[in-house]
Amino acid sequence: TWCSSMYVEPSHRRRGIGQALMSRMLHDDRAFGSRYSALAATHVGALLYPRMGYERIGTLLIFASRSRKTV
């Protein structure tokens, strides 16, 4: 399975909401037979995911041209 773009408003963080969302998602994934999952994380999300049993396997770097023009 894949998790991307999960977000908790800053004013609601540190209340267990992200952990509850992740727990439910993982429970549902297992119920449907998923054996593995991967996710993309921001620096903020990277604080939660290790507590949920994930380990960092790499770093994704995203680049854009300084002028933001497409080629």
HUJO-V483885 format. One record per residue. N is the residue number from 0. SS is DSSP state (a for helix, b for strand, c for the rest). Layout:
n: <N;N>
ss: <SS;SS>
This chain:
n: <0;1;2;3;4;5;6;7;8;9;10;11;12;13;14;15;16;17;18;19;20;21;22;23;24;25;26;27;28;29;30;31;32;33;34;35;36;37;38;39;40;41;42;43;44;45;46;47;48;49;50;51;52;53;54;55;56;57;58;59;60;61;62;63;64;65;66;67;68;69;70>
ss: <c;b;b;c;c;c;c;c;c;a;a;a;c;c;c;c;a;a;a;a;a;a;a;a;a;a;a;a;a;a;a;c;c;c;c;c;c;b;b;c;c;c;c;c;a;a;a;a;a;a;a;a;c;c;c;c;c;c;c;c;c;c;c;c;c;c;c;c;c;c;c>
